[in-house]
Amino acid sequence: MPVPAIDPVAAGVLTEVLDGRWAHIRREARLRMAALPSPATHDLSTEQHREQVLAELHELAKSGYPRIGFPTSHGGGGDVGGSLTSFEMLGFGDLSLMVKAGVQWGLFGGAVEALGTGRHLDRYLPEIIDLGLPGCFAMTETGHGSDVQHVRTTATYDPDSREFVVNTPDVSARKDYIGNAARDGRIAVVFAQLDAGGAERGVHALLVPLRDDEGKPLPGITIEDCGRKAGLNGVDNGRVWFDQVRVPREALLNRYGDVAEDGTYSSPIESDSRRFFTMLGTLIRGRISVAGAAGSATKSALTIAVRYALDRRQFRAPDGGGEVLLLDYLAHQRKLLPALATTYALHFAQAELVATLHDGDIDERGQRELESRAAGIKAAATWHATRAIQTCREACGGAGYLAENRLPQLKADTDVFTTFEGDNTVLYQLVAKGLLTGYQQDLHELGSVGMARFIADQFVGTVIERTAARSLIERLVSAVTRDEDADLLDRGWHLRLFEDREKHVLDTLARRLRRAGEPGESAFEVFNAAQDHVLRAARVHVERIVLEAFVAAIDRCADPGAAALLGRVCDLHVLSSVESDLDWFLGHGRISTSRAKAVTGAVNDLCRDLRPHAGILVEAFAIPDAVIAAPIALGAERDRQDPRRERHQAGLPRKEDSDSATAS
C-alpha cells in the first residue's frame, strides 16, 4: 500500500514538541548531564561506582535539582511535574544516579512529605533536600515484595516509655534490597505492622535511624550489603534487621494514623485497608518516575542503534554501487522503526500522565484512575524498554555487545525496572481490576483472595473511559463507516479498533468472572484460571490510552510538517501493534485474512517511508553526545578507532569484502 511522501522536518522542531510543557527543565537537565562523568561505567569497581554516584548526587543537590518538587513552604519549587520530568531526564545518564536520586528525594523524601506532618517536614526536609541526611525507603522484605500489606516487621507502642519498638521477627521479615542501606543511608522510612493499645492497626511508616555520625550501625541495627548485581552497581542496596529498636512516638509519620501518649490510636480513615492504600497512593510518583526513566534509556539505545545503522555498511548492492547501509535493509528497519514509533507513543502517554498528576484537583475516583494508569504505563514502558534495548543490541551485532557501547549496560540497568516499584504482572492485575465496574470503590483489595471474594458477591460489569482529547477522538471514531472498508491509515479506524478490542476483552472477562458466584464454584479458582484474560485486559487497555495520548499530542502540534511526520510515526505504532496481535483480531473476526495481509504490507511501506526520517527522529531526543557516550554512535570517534575505514579510504578491500568473496 503506497503512502504519500513526507517532507523533511528539522530535529529541533520535533524536540520542541517532545519537550512539551516542561521544556525548560529538559534544557537545563541536558546542560547539567553533559558536565557529569561519562555514563559508561563498565570499567568501574562496585566501590568506585558508588563513590562516583554519591559525588554526582552531591553535585545535583548543589545545583538545586531536588528542590523542584518539594513544597514551597519548605524551600522547594512546588513543581511536581517539573520534578518528575527531572527524574525522567536522569534516565539518559548513569541509571545508578537516577535510582539513587529517586531513593533519596523521590521515595525517602517523598514519603516524609506525603506521610508526615508539620513536625516531620520542619525537622527533616531541609536536610533531605540538601543531602545532609541520606535516607532509605525500607518497604520490601525478603518474604514480601509485591504484597506490602502483609509485611511482618512490627512496630509496637510502649506507653510507659512513649516509644515504638521496631522488630524483625525472623529472616523472611528483614528489609531487603533497600537502596542507600549498604553504605550511605543514615535513617530509613520503615514500613511495619503497627500495634498500639493492644490492637493491630495495619501497616504504617516510621522514621528509624540506622547509623551514627561516623557511619556505624546503631545498637539493634544489623546491615548487610546485597553485593554486586547484574546492573545499577552505583546503588548501595542492603538488607536491614531490627532487634527491639526503640524510636520516640514522634517518629511515626502520622498524616493518616496517629498514636497518643497513652497508646490511643486515631485516623481520619476508618478502614485499615483503605488507609493503607491511601498511603501508598500518595507515593505514586515512584512508578511514574520509573516509567519515565525507562523511556529515556530506550531513547538512548535507539539513538545508538539508529546512528550505527545509518553508518555501518554490509554486503555490496547487486548494481555494484557499493555496500548497503544497514538501515536500508527492510529487515533492519523492522527491527528498529516500530520500536522507535512505540517509544514516541509512550513518551506522549507519559507526558500526559505527569501533567494530570501535576494539575491535581481530582476526586477519589479520579485519583484511583490515575493510580491505575500510572501502574499500567509503568508496566508497558518498562517491558518495552526490555524488548527494545535487546533489539538494539542485536541490531548492532558484535559492536552492540561491547561494554564501551553502553547497550549491555543499558540492558542490565533497566532489567530490574520490570519488577521494582511494583512487579509488572501484579500491576497489570491492578489495572484490570480497576476496569471492572463496581470494583472502583474496592480497589484497595489487591490480593487475589480479595478479588475472588468481591466477584462472588457482586455484579461485575466493565467501564471504558477515554482519557485524552475526548471530543476529538469521538469525532474521529464516529466518522468511520465500515471497518472493513476503512483506509488502514484512517485514525478513526485505529481508535475504534483498539476501543472495540478492549470492550470485547473486558466484557468476556466480566462474564467469565461472574461464574464465581455460582453454586459449587470456588471464587479463587475462577479468578486464578482467568489470569491470562486479566492480563490481556490490562494490556489492551493500556495500548488504547497510549494511542489516545499520541493522537492528542499530534492534534496539539502547531507545525504542519512535524504533525505529518508524527502522524506517520503513529501509523507505524498502531499497525505494528495490530500485526503483533493479529491472532486475536483474526480469531475474533475483527479483521479478515486479506486485510491482515494488508496490515503487514502497510507496516513494510511505513518502515520504508520513515527510513529517510529515522536519523531526525532520534536526533529529536536531543541527547548530548557526552551522554550518549557510545563510540559506535559518535562518528568522529569511530573514524579514529576503526582501522577498516583507513583501509577502505586507501582503496584497500575491507576484511568482510574478502570474506564475502571467499564465501562466493
N, C-alpha and C positions, 0 to 999 in steps of 0.2 A: 504494500500500500504506500504509494509515494506521498510524501508530505512536503509542503512548501518550505523553501529555504528560509533561514533566519538570518537577519542582518547582524553583523558583529556588534558586540556590546563591550564597552570598556569595563575592566575588572573593578575599577573604583566605583562605578555606578552600582554594580551588584553589591559591593561592600557596604555601601550606604543602606541598601535595602536590608542586608543581613544584620548590620549593626543595630538598626532599629532605634527603639526608644532610649536605650542606654548607650548610645554610640560614644559619648564622651568617656564613659567607664572603659569601654573596649579600647579606645585610642590610648588612654593613659596606661592601661594594662600592657599593651604591646610595647610601649616605650620602657616600662619597668622590667618586663620579662627579658627584653633584649640585653639589659645590663646585668642580668644574673648569670651565674656559671652555666655552661652547656648542659642541656637536659640529658645528654648522653652520659650515663653514669655507670656503664657496664664494667669499667676498669677500676671502680672503687671498692674497697672492702666494706663490710657492713658498718664498721665503726666510722670509717672515713665518710661514708654516705650519710650517716646520721649526723655527724658533725657539720657537714656541708648544709644539710637541710635545716638544722637548727639555726645556723648562721643566717641562712636566707630568710627564715621565719622572723628573726630579729630585724632584718632589713625591711621586711614587709610591715612589721609593727611601726618602725620609724617613719615609713612612708605615709602612714595614716590609713593604709588599706583596710584594717579591721574595723575602723570606726564607722564605715559607711552604713552598716545595717543596724547598729545599736541605737537605742533611744537617745534623742537629743537631750533629754533631761540628765543623761549621764555621759555627755561628751561625744555622743555618736552623731551620725548624719540622719538617722531615721529613714534611710532609703533601703527598704527591704529588697526591692527589685535590683537596685544597684549592687547590693551585697551578693545576691545570687548570681548576677552577671559576672562579678569579680571572681567568684569561685569557678564559674564556667571557664573564664579565661585562663585561670591557673592550670586547667587541664591541657593546655598547649605545651606546657613545660614539663619539668620533672613532676610526675604524678605523686611522688612521695611528698613533695612540698604541698601539693593540693590537699592530700589526705591529712597531713599533719596540721595544716591551717584549718581544715574542716573540723578536726577534733578539737583544737583549741578554741576557735571562735564560733564555729557552727554548732557543734554538739555540746561541748562543755559550757562555753559562754552562752549559747542559745538556751541551754537547759536552765541555767541560773536566771537568765532574763525571763523566760517563759513560765517557769515553775516556782520561782522565788517571789518574794515580796520586797517592799522598800528596804528592809534591813539587809537583805542579801545584795540587792543591786548597789546600795550605797557603799557597802563594805568591800565587795568583790569586783564589780565590773571595771572600775578604773585599772586595777592590776591585771585583770584578764585581758583588757584591750591592749595594754602596752606590753604584754608578755612578762610582766613582773611576777605573775602567778601562773606557771604552766599547769594545765589540768587534764583530767581524763574524764571519759564518759563510760562508766562501768555498768553496763546493762547486761551484755551477753554472758552466759555461764556455759561451762563445759557441757552440761546436760540440758541446757535450754537456750536455743538460738532464736528461732522464729517465735516460739511460744513464750514470750516475755511475761505474760500474765501469770505464769506458774514458776517464775524463778524462785530459788529456795534460800537465797541469802535472807537473813532475818534482821530486823531492827526492833528490839523490844524496849519499850519505855519503862524506866525505873523512876517512879515518882519520888522516892526517897532522895536520890541524888540529882533528880531533874536532868537525867541523861538518857540517851538511847544507847543500847548495847548492840553493836553490829557484829554478826557472827556468820561464819561459813560452816554449815553443819557437816558437810562431807565434801569429797573431792569433786563430785559432779556439780557442786554449787559454787566452785571457785569462779571468779570473774576471769574470762578467757578472751584472748585476742584484743586486749584493751590498748588502744593507741596512746602513746606517751607514757605508758606504765613502766616499761622496762628500764627507762633511763631518766627521762626528763620531768615527768609529772610529779607535782608536789601535793596535789589534792585531787579528789575524784568526786563526781556526782555519782552516787551509788544507788542503784535501784534494788529495793529489798521489800520483803513482806513485812508490813508494819503491824506490830502488836501493841495496842495501847488500851489501858483499862481492862485488861484481861480478855480482849476480843481481837480477832484478826481483822484488819482494815484494808487488806489488799496491798498492791504494790505502790510504794511511794519512793521519792528520791530524797537523799540526804547528802550533805557535803561532809566528806570524811578525809582528813589529812592523811597523806601517805608517807611523806618524807620530812626530815628536819632541814634546816638551812644548809647543812653540809651534804645533803642528798642521801642520807642514810635512812632506811625504812624505820618508821616509828614502832614502838612496842606494840605487839599484837598484829603487825602487818608483815606478811610474807609475800615477796615479789619474785617472780621467775621470768626470765627472758624467753619469749616464744622461739627465738632463734631465727636463722635465716629462712626466708620464704622464697616462693617462686618469683616474686616481684615485690615492689614497694619496700625495699630494704632500707630506705631512709627513714622509715617509720618504726619506732621502737615499741612494737607490740609486746605486751606482757600478760602474765597471769597473776592474780592477786587473791590472797586468802585473808580473812579477818578472824582473829581469835579473841572474842569478847572485847572488841574495841569500843571504848566509850567516847561519845561525842555529845556536846551540850544540846539541850532541847531546841535551841535556835538553829541548829544545823539542818533541821527539816525544811525542805523547800515547800512552803506551806500555802501556796496560792489556792490549791484545790483540796487541801486537807490539813488540819492543824491539831495539835495536842496541847491542852492546857497544862499548867504546872502540876495539877493533881491527876493527870492522865486522862481527862475527859477529851474525847475526840469530837471534832466538828468538821463539817464540809458543806459547801454550797451545793454539792451534787450528792444525792442520797444513794444512788446505786453504785456499788463498788466497781462493777464492770464498766458502767458508763463513765465514771470518774477516771478510771484507768485509761480508757481510750480517748477521753477528752485531753488528758495529759499528753498522750502520745501524739494527738492531732496537732498540738502546739509545736511539735518538733518535725513538722512536715518538710521543713527546709532541707533536711539532710537528704531525703530522697530526690528532691528537685536538683540539689547540687550534684549528686552522683550522676544523674541523667545528663546534666549539662557538661560535666567533665568527660563523660563517655563520648558525647558528641564531639568535643574538642579533640580528643585522642583519635577518633575516627577521621576527622578532617586532616589531622597531621599525617596519618597513614595514607590517606587518599592523595594528599599533596605529594608525598614522596613517590608513591606508585605511579601516579599520572605523569609527573615530571620525568620519571625514569622511562616510562613508556613512550614519551614524546622525544626521547633522545636515543634510546637503545634500539639498534637495528639487528635484524636476524633474518637470514636467508635472502638470496637475490630474487628480484622480481623476474618473471619469465621474459619480459621485454628487454632485459639486460640493463635496466635503468638504475641499478644499484640495489643495495639491501633495503629491506622494508622496515619501517618503523613498527615497533610492537603494537602501538595503538591503531595502526592501520588494519590490523587483523580483526575481523568481526569477533572471533572468539575472545580476544583480549578486551575488546570494547564491552562485550557481555559480562566479563568479569568485573570491570571497574565502574562502568557508567550507571547501571542500575543501582549499585551500592551508593554511588555519588548522589543519584536522584533521591534515594530514600534518606540520605543524610540531610539534604536540603529540607525534605518534608519534616523530619524530626526536629530540625532547627526551628522551624516556624511553630511547631506544636509546643516546643519548649518555651519559646518566647511568649506565646500566648498564656501558658501556664504561669510563668513568672509574673506577667502583668496582672493576671487575675488575683494571685496571692497578694501582690503589692497593693492593688486598689482596695482590697478588703471589703468591708461593709456588706457581708453576705450573711444570710440567715443560717440556721443549723443545717437545713437540708443542703444549702449551697456549700457549706463547709465540708459536709460528708462527700458531696460530689467532687469537690476539689481534692480531697484526700484520695479518693478513688482514682481520679485522673492522674494525680502525681504518682501513685503506685503503678498504674498501667504504663505511663510514659517512661518511668524509670526502668521497668522490665523490658519494654520494647527497645529503648535506646541502648541499654547495656548488652542485650542479646545481639542487637545489630552491630555494636562495636566488636563483639567477639567474632562474629562471622566476617565482617568487612575487613578487619585488620588481618585475619588469617588469609583472606582472599588477596589482600595487598601483598602480604609476604610471598605467597605463591606466584603472584604476578611479577615479582621482581626476581624470581629464580634464586640462584645461589647468592646473588648480591643482597637479596632480602633476608638471607639467613645470617649475614654478618652483623655482629653486635653493633659495629660502628654506624650502621644504617638505621638503627633505632627500632625497626619493626619488631624484632624479637622482644625488645624491652617493652614496647607499647603493648604487645600481646600479653606478656607476663604481668605487667602492671594493671591492666584492665580486666584480667580474667576473674579476679575476685569481685569485681563490680556486680556480677550477676547474683551474688549471694550475700553481699553486705548491704546495710540499710534495708534489709528485707530480701529474703530469698525470692527470686523472680516467680517461681511456681506458686509460692504462697501468696505473693502479691497479685498474681492473675486470678487466684481464687477469690481474693478480696474484691477485685474489680467485678467479677461475675456475680457475686452475692449482692453487690450494690445495685446491679441492674434488675434484680427481681423485685417487683413491686410488693409492698407490704413488709419487705425486709429493710426498707430505708431507715426506719426508726430503731431497728435492732441490729444495726451493722456492727455493734460492739462485740457480738458473739462471733469471734473469728474462727473458733475451732470447728472441726467437722461435727463434733457432737452437738454443739450449739446450733449449727445449721440444720442438722438432721432433726433435732427437736422442733425447730421452727417449722420446717416444711411438713412435718407430721401433723401440726396443729392448725395451720393456716393456709388459706388460698394463696397460691403463688402465681403471679402474672408477670408481665415484663414491661419495661419502660424504655423508650427511645427518646432521647432529648438531644437536639442539636446544640453544639457548644460554641460555634463561631459563625458570624455573618449569617444569622438565621434567615433574614429576608432574601438575601442574595441566593442562598442555597435552595430555599424553597422555590424561588423563581426559576433557577436552572433545572431543578428536578421536574417541576410541573411542565416545562417546555418540551420534555421528551415524550414522544408519542408512543411508538412501539420499540421495545428494547432490541428486537432482532433487526430492526431497520435503522437503528441509530448509528451514526458515524462512530467508529471506535475511538475517535479523539473528542467526542462530544462530552463536555464536562458534566452536563446534567446526567448523562447516562452513567458516567463514572460514579457520581454521587448516589444515584438511585441504586446502582448495582451493589455498592457497599452497604447502603442502608437496608436494602431488601435482604441481603445475606445475613446481616445482624439480626433483623427481625425474625427470620426463619430459624436461625440457630437458637435464639432466646426462647421463641415460642415452643420449639420442640424440647428444649431443656426444661422449661416450666412443666410441660405435660409429663415428661419423664420423671420429674421430681415429685409430682402430685401422687405418684404411686406410694410414696412413703406413708400416706395416711390411710391406706387400705388395710383391712384386717389381715393379720399374719405377716405383714411386711416389716422388715427392720429398717427404720428410717436411716440409720447409719449406713447399712449395706446399700440402700438405694442411692444415697448420696455418693458413697465411695465408688460404686460401679459407674457413676456418671462423671467421674473426674475428667476424663478426656473431653467430654462435652462441655464441662465447666470451663476448662482452659481454652477451648476453641471460642466459646462465647466471649471471653475476655479479649482474646487476640483480635477477633473481627471487630469488636467494639473499639479497641484502641486504633486499629487501622482506619476505621471510619472517622474518628475525631482528628487523627493526624491529617487525613486528606482534607477535612473541612478547614483545618488551620492553614494548610497550604493554599487552598482556594481563597481564603480570606486575605492572606498575605499578597497574593497576586492582584487581587482587587484593589488593595491599598497602594500598589506600586504606581508611582506617578510617571515614571519613564516608560514610554510605549515599547521601546526596544528591549528593556530589561524585563518588562511584563511578558513580552512574547517569548523570550528565552526561558523565563521561569515557567511559562505555560507548557513549553515543550518538555522541560525537566519534569514537571508534574505529570505529563502524559506518560513518560517513561516509568516514573514511580508507580503509577496506577497499573499500567498494563503489565509490568514485570511482576507486580503483586498478584494480579489476576492470573498470570501464567503460572506462578508458583502454587496457586490453589485451584488449578483447572480441574482436578479430580472432583472437588466439591461442586464447582459450577456446572460441570457436565453431569455429575451424578444426580444433581437436584434439578436438572432441566432448565437452568438459568442461561446456559449458553449452548448453542448447537455445535456439532462436531466441526462443521465448516467454519463457524465463527471462532472456534477455539484455534483452528489452524491460522485464521486471520490474525488473531492476537499475537501468536508467535512471529508471524511475518511483520506485524506492526512494531514489535519490540526490536527486531532487526533493523527496520527502517529508522526507528528513532535513535538507535545507537549510532548508525551511520550519519544521521542528521546532526547529532550532537557532537560527533567526533571533532569537528573544527573548533568547537567551543570548550572542549574539555580543559585546556590549559587555563582559560579565563575563569571557568567555574571553580577551579581550585585556587587560583590566584586571588579570587574574591574573598577567600577566607582571611587574607592579609596577614598570614603568619610570618613574622620576621625570619629571615634566613638564619640568624643566630639561634633561633628557637627550633627551626626545622632540624638543623644540625647534621643531617644525613648526607654524606659525600655524594651518593648517587642522585640526590635531588638538587645538588649545587654544581652547576655546570663547570665553573672555573676550577673548582677543587678536583672535579672528576677528570678534567683535561690534564691537570698537572700529574695526577696519580696513575692514569691508565696508560701503560706502555703500548697497548694495542693501537691507541689513537696515533701515537707517534709513528708507528709502522705504517698505518693507513695513510697518514698525511705525507709520508715519504714515498708513497707509491708501492709499498710492500704489501703483500697479502696478509690479512688477519689470520690468526690461527684457526678460527672457525671456518674461514673460507677454505683453507687447506683440508680441514676435517670433512667439510661437505663434499669437496671434490673427490676425496678418497672414498667416501661412502658411495658416491655415484658410480 
